């Protein structure tokens, strides 16, 4: 008998505007020791389905309108999870079923140490003493590949990186050896090497304890590495399901074909990624229909061509010309940059040592190119990007932007130059003021710097920017929470473009996006580069994305640059052992490899 059997699950969300059917008749089964992956875009109903199983839907807005979820509980026997009382659910949560949530910062209690939160779960569900629970927590942190487990045990969530917070969540979920592990985007915030370790950790849990896994993700490469079966969801319905090998080699539904085609590959030679809309459309009756001749092979007309005549960006140069010519001056020249953070100890908080986040880094970025910056979490990528814009102060070194040392500028001088370089943050929701409409958010930098003409001309510019990033003009009057994650990232890009910068630093700007939305944003960034001559520093832990976007690549480890060169050369012939390790950890969707894994 399956461990979990869900039949005809239907969930509606109710509001003053009416009701929305988030999940429409979903049925699935998970056997003991099996990994079932649910894939689909944001809003397809993946997370809502999993939250319903544990009684975690926001009530009264969310209502379960029908269906059953039969589960074999160790304590309660066979139960319908949808009918359990809160007291009964507390016995199931964390003990029989554990969940790894997508956003660890909102899932961890900010006023409790990381270690205490895991100890609390162990004391609640097991007979361990406090001392035994603490020792077990340290062991779990070690299994989750957390550095310095004893120190992280005493640390608060805000004191560790996003990837480390996610590993604390994974350790907590595995603490009681659950029969079913629900993993909601568990590796989204992790770099490829840590991701590989976590996937192996889940495999070990499955092999040693027979744990079943319901794996929710938009990363199809990860699915190819770990899943036995796949369910593809679209608009609250399961549109296709089958074995992992069948889905990857013989997809039937146009939506599945679109998802598989959207992913950037290390060997990709296209200038533009296909998107889901190239494979399917919605007819007048609301039904999905396949497009003929889809695939996105031909480049579409750039949506930013209209801005080209208004752009005041500098002349761009092909990468091949840059490599041959010494006459081209770098747009950005970084020389011996250091960023050290003091570690203070003792009663008087004296500085005893330093964390060398960026350690003697030098490189150049030329006009019109995209330089990718890759490395593991904690290697210093984000600190380096923030320091280039003086959001973090450098300890030593020079940051020459068009020959001017930004590190030596006063606050007023720097404020004047900031319009020439912008930052697109990783979390678009946190980067937008929830109290401002989208139009006001984009208008704000124009008003602060006094550019764009009159107020009417500035508003015209805002609407022009919204069209540039593929949003309708009526988005101007709406608030950030009314948009999806991909749309909010487009809004952040529009705001970054408002001042017509010469350099944009993209810090993990597509890491949390669905593959279909990611493809749209990556295409948009390349359109802007081609038509407006914008230069990018593209920071990412996704090496496939870095390969697609980058002309040159910088590899960073423990605060230092360990390898650099043309992207194709670094990927095809890596010289440094660390680079080789990163490339070896990339998930593979090669059918032969999937078949070999399934047969083991």
N, C-alpha and C positions, 0 to 999 in steps of 0.2 A: 504494500500500500504506500502511496506517496506520503511524504512527511507533511506537505501542504497542498491543499486542493482548493483553488478559488474558482467559483462558478458565477458567471453573469453579474459581476460586481459593477454597480452603477452608482456614481457619485455626482451630485449637483452642488453648485455654489450659488447661494442666494444673496441678493443685494437689492438696494432700492431701484436699481436699473433693470431688475429682472433676475432670471436665473440662467446659469451656464452649466451645461453638461460637461464635466471635466473627464469623467470616465464612463464609457458607454458599453456595458455588457462584456467586460473583460473576464476571460477564463484562462487559468494557467495551473500547472502542477509542477511541484518541485520534489524530486525523490531524495532520499537520504544520500549524502555524499555527492550530490550533483550540483553543478554550477549552471544556473540558468541566467542568461543576460537579457535585460530589457533595454533596447536602444530606441532612440527617437529624439526629435528636437525638443527644446524647451516648450512647455505647454501641451505636450502630447499626453500627459497623464501618468508618466513613469513614477515620479516621486509621490504624487497623490495616492496612487495605488498602494505603495509601500507604507505610507503613513497611516492609511486606513486600517492596515493589518494590526497595527499596534495601538489603535485608538488615539492617534496623535493629530487628527484633523482639527482645524480651528472651528469650534462650534460657537454659535448656531449657524454660522455662515455656510459651513460645509455639512451636507447631509448625505448619508448613505441611503439611497432610494431602493436598493435591492441587492440580492446576491448573498452568497455564503462563502466562508473561508475556513474550511475544516483543517485542524492542526492537531498533531499527536504531541500533547504536552506530557513531560515527564512527571509533573506533579498532579495535573488535573485530568489526565487521560485525553480522550478525543474531545475536542471542543470546537465551537464555532467562534472564531476570534471576534467576529462582528457583534456577537451577542453577550460578550463577557462584561461583568461589572468592572468598575475601576479597581477595586481590591483584587479581583482575579487577574486583571491585566498587569498589575504590579508584580504578581508572582511569575508571569510569563516574561515580561520585559527584563532584559539583562541576564536572565537565567536560561530560559528555553530559546528565546529569540533576542538577538542583539542587533543594534543598528549603528552603522558608521554614517554620520550625517555629512552632507556636502560641505557645509560651512562650519569649520571647527571653532572659529572665534565666537560664533553665536551659540554654539552648543556647549562650550565649557564655561563654568562659573568663574567670572573674572576676579572674585574675591576669595577664591580657594586655590590652594596650590595644586599643581597638576597631579602630584602624587596622592594627595588626600582624596581627590575625586575618584581615583581608581580604588583606593583603599575602602572608601565608602561603599562602592558597589560590591566589593568582596565581603565586607562585613554584613551587608544586607542579605546576600544570597548564599553565603557559605558559612561553615562553622569555624573558620580560621580565627585565631586570636589577632589582636591588632598588630603585634610584632610579626606574626606569620604573614599577615596581609601586606605589611610594608615590604617584607622580603620578597613576597610574590610579585608585588608591583615593580620593584627594581628588576626582577627577572623578566617581567613582561616588557618593560622599557628596553631591556637589552635585546630581546627577541624582535622588537619593532625597529631595531637598528637606530635607536636614539643615541646620539653622542652624549657622553658624561651623564649616564642615567641617574646617578646619585644627586647631581646638581639640578637636573630637570625635575626630579622628584620634589625638590624644595622651591622650584620656580613657579611664578604665576604665569597664566597664559600669555599676557602681553609681553613677557620677557623672552619669549622664544619665537622662532620664525613660523610662517604659515605651514610649511612642510612638517616641522616638528610638532606643531599643534595637531595636525592630521594624524601623525603617528601616535600621539597620546590618545586620541580618540580610538584608533585601531587597537591599542593595548587595552583600553577600557572595554571595548566590545568583545575582545577575546578572553577577558579575565575569567569568566565562568564557564568557558568551553561550551558555547551555545550549540543547540542542535541545528539552528538556522541562523545564518548571518546575512542580514540585509545591508548591502554596501551601496550607498547612494553617492555616486561619483567619488569613490574613496581615493583615487589617485590624481584627481584634477590638479591639485596644487603641488604635486610632487615632480621632481625632475626624473629623468629616465632611469638613473641608477637606483635611486630610492624606490621608484615605482617597481622596478624589477625585483627588488628585495621584498616589497610588500606583496606582490603577486606570488612570490615563492612562499611567503609566510602564510598566505591564504591556502595555497596548495598543500602545505604541511599540515595545516589545521584540518583540512578536508581529509587527507590521507590518514593521519594519526587518530582523529576523533570522529571521522565520518560526518563532519559538519557539512550541511548543505548551504549553498550560497545563492542568494538572489542579487545579482550584480547589475546595478543601474549605471549606465554610462553613455556618453556620446562619443567616446574614443573607440573606434572600431578596431584599431590596432591592438588595444588591450583585450578586447573581446576575443580576438583571434588567438591570443595567448592563453586564455584561461577558461573560456566557456565550453560547455557541452552542447547546449541548445540556445537558440536566440529567438526572442520575440521582438518584432518590430512594431512600435506603436506610432500612430498618427491621429491627432485630434481625438484622443480618448479611446481609440479602437486598436485592436491588434490586427494589422493588415497582412502580416506574414509571419510564419514561424517555421522552424525546422532545425536540423543539426547545423552546427557551426560550419562544417565543410560544405553543406548544400547551400547555405545562405551566401557564403563567399564565392562559391564557384558557379552556382546556378540560381541567382536571385530572380524571382518571378514578378514581384510587384515593382512598378516604376519608381515608387518612393524609395524602396530598398536599393534599387540600382542607382538612384541619385545620391543617397547617403554614401555608398561605396565609392562613387566617382568623385565626390567632393574633397576627399582627403588628399593633401599634398604628399607626394612620395619622394623618397631620396633621389630616385632616378628620373624625376619628372623633367620634361623638356618643354612644357607648355609655358606660354607667357601669361596664361589666364586659366584659373581653375573653373571647372564646371560647377553649376549650382543645381539644387533640386528642381528649380523651375524649368531647367532645360529638359527634364525628363517627364514631367507631369504637369497637369493643370486641373483646375476645378471647373466643371461645366455649369450650365445654368441651373441644374437641379441640385448642385452641391456635391456631385459625385466626382471622384478622382478619375482622370483619364490620362492615358499615356500620350506624350508628345511624339510625333514622328520625327526622326532625324535629330533627336536630342543628343546631348553629350558635351555641348559647350566647346566644340573644337575651334570654332571661329571666334576671334575676338569681337566683342560687342562694341558699339560706339561709346566712347568715354563720356560719362556724365559730367565731367568737369571741363570739357573743352570750352564752354561758355566763359569760364573765368580766365582763360589764358591771356586774353588781351588786357585784362585788368591786373595781371600779376606783375609785381615789381621784384620778383626773385632773380637771382644772379644766373648767368649762363651755366648750362650743365655740360658735362663732358662724358663720353662713353668710357666705361671702365677700361676697355682695351687701350684707349688713348691715355688714360691716367697712368697705366702701368708702363707705357713707353716714354712718356714725356715728363721731364723735370720742370717744365715751364709752368705747369698748372700748380697753383698755390692751394694748400689745404684750406678747407673752410674751418675745420677745427683741428688744432694741434695740441695734444696732451703730452706733457713732459714731466716725467718722474713724479707722478701724482701719488700722494700718500694721504690716507685717512685713517687715523688711529683713534680708538675709543678707550679712555682710561677705565681700568678696573679698580674700584676703591674698596678698601677693606679696613676693618678695625673701627674702634670707637670714634676716632677722629677722621674717618673716611679718607685715609691717605691713599694716593695712587701707588699701587704696588706693581702693576704691569699694564700692558696695553693689548687690546684686540686689534690686530692689523687687518682691517676690513679691506683696504686698498693699499697695496704695498709696492711702490716704485713702478707704476704703470705708465707706459708711453705708447701712443699710437696716433694716427692721423685719419681724418675723414675728409674726402674730397667732394666738391660740389656735385650734386646729382646722383650720388651713389647710396646704396643701402649697406651698412656695415652691421652684421649680426654679432651679438654678444651672447655666448652660451656658457653654461656651467651649472654645477649643482647648487641647490639651496644653500645659502650661507657662504658662497664663494666670493661675494662682494659685487655682483652684477648691479643690483638695484642701488646700492650705496654709490657705486661709480656713476650711474646715470644721474642720480640726484645731485651729486657733487659737481658734475659738469654744469648744472644749472644753478649752482650755489644754493640749493635747498638744504644741502648738508655742507658745512664748511670744511675745506681741505686743511690737512695738517701741514702739508708742504707740496711743492710742485707748481707747475704753471698750466693754465687752461687758456690757450690762445684761440680766440674766435675772431677770424679775419684779422689776425695780427695783434688784437687787443687782449691783454691778460685779464680774464674775468676774475681771477682770484685776487687781483690787486685793486679792483674797482670798489669805490664807496657804495653805500646802500642806494643813494640817489642816482649815481651813475649806472649802477646795475639795473635799477628799475627802468631806466630809459632803454637799455639794451635788451631787456627781457622780451620785448615784442618780436625779436628776431629768432628766438628759440623757444619751443614749447614742449610740454610733456603730456603724453596720454597715459593715464594711470591704469593699473591692472583692474581695479574695481570701479566700474563706471558709476555705480549707484552711490558709493562713498564719495566720489569726486564731484558729484552734482549736489547743489543745495536743494533739499526737498521743498523748501519754502518758495523757491523761484520757479516761474514757468520756464520752459525750454527757451523761449524767445528771450527772456530776461537774462538767462544764463549765458547765452551766446552774445547778447548785447553788452554785457558787463565789461569785458576787456576792451571793447571799442570805446566805451565811456571813460574808463580809467585812463586810457592812453590818449584820449582826445583825438581819435582818428575816425575816418569814415564819413566825414562831412556833417551835415545837419542830422537832427534826430530822425527825420523821415528817410534820409539817405541811409542812415545806419540800419533802420528797420528793413529797408529794401535789401541791404547787404545780408541781414539775418535770414530772410526768406530765400535769398540766392544760395546761401550756405546750406540750408536745409535741403534744397533741391540737389545741391552738389553731392551730399552724402546719401541721397536716395530716399529722403523723407518728404512727405507732403507739407505744404505751407501751413495747414491747420494744426500741425504739431507745435507751432509757435505758442499757442495758448494753453497747451497741456502741461502737466507736471511730470517729473521723472518717473514716479511710481506707476504711471499709466502706460509705460513702454516696457518691452521685453529687454533682456540683457543686451542682445545684439543691437537693438535700436538705441539704447542708452549709450553704447560704445560709439555709435555713429554720431550721436549728439556731442560726445566729448571730442571726437575728431573735428566736427564742425566748429566747436569753440576754439580748438587749437589752431584752426585755419583762419580764424577771424582776423588776426593781425598780419596775415600773410608772412609767416615765419620762413626762415631759410633752413632751419634745422628742427626736426621733431624727434624727440626721444620717446619711443614706444616701449613702455615697461610692462611686459607680459600682457599686451593689449588684447590678445585673442585667446588667452589660455583657458578662460572660463566659458568660451562660446561653443555652441554646437558646431559640428563640422560644416553644416550647410551655411550657417550665419558666418562662421569663420572664413569660409571661401569668399563670401560677399565682401567682408571687410578687407581681406587681403587683396582682392581684386581692386577695391576702392583705393587702398593705399598705393598700389602700383599705378593706377590711373592718375592719382594726384602727383606722384613722382614724375610720370611722363609728361603730363600737361602743365604742371606748375613748377617743375624743376626743384621739388622739395628733396632735401637730403634727410636720411633716416639713420638713427642708431636704434637697431631693433633688438631689444633684450627679450630673450625667451629661453625656456627650458625644453621646448619642443623642437628637436633637431630637424624633423621633417619640415616644419614651418620655416625654420631658419634657412634650410637649404633652398626652399622655394623663393624666399624673399631676398636673400643676401647676394651681393656682388662679392664682398669679402667677409671673412669670418674671423672673430677673435674668440679664443677659448680661454676661460678664466678658471683658476683653481686656487683656493686659499689666499685670495687677494692678489694673485699675480697672473699675468698673461703667460700661458705656457705654450701657445701656438697661435699663429695667424697666417693668413694667406687667402688667395682666391677660394671661394666657397667650394667649387667643384674639386679643386686640388686637395683641400683639407678633408673633404668627405671621401674621396677616392683613394688618397694616399696619406693618411694621418701619420705624422712622425712621432708625436708624443704619446706615451703609454696611456696617459689620462684621456686624451682624445679618443684613442682606440677603445678604451673602456666605455666611454659615453656612447660611441657608435654601436658597440656590441650589445648594449642594453636596450636599444630601440626595439619595440615590439614588431614582430614580423607577421604579415598576413599572407605569406607565401603558401599556396595550397598544399605543396608537398610537406612543408613544415607542420601545417595544421593536421594533415592526414597522419603524419608520424606521431604527433602528440596524442591524437585521439586513439590511436591503436595501442599506446602504452598502457 
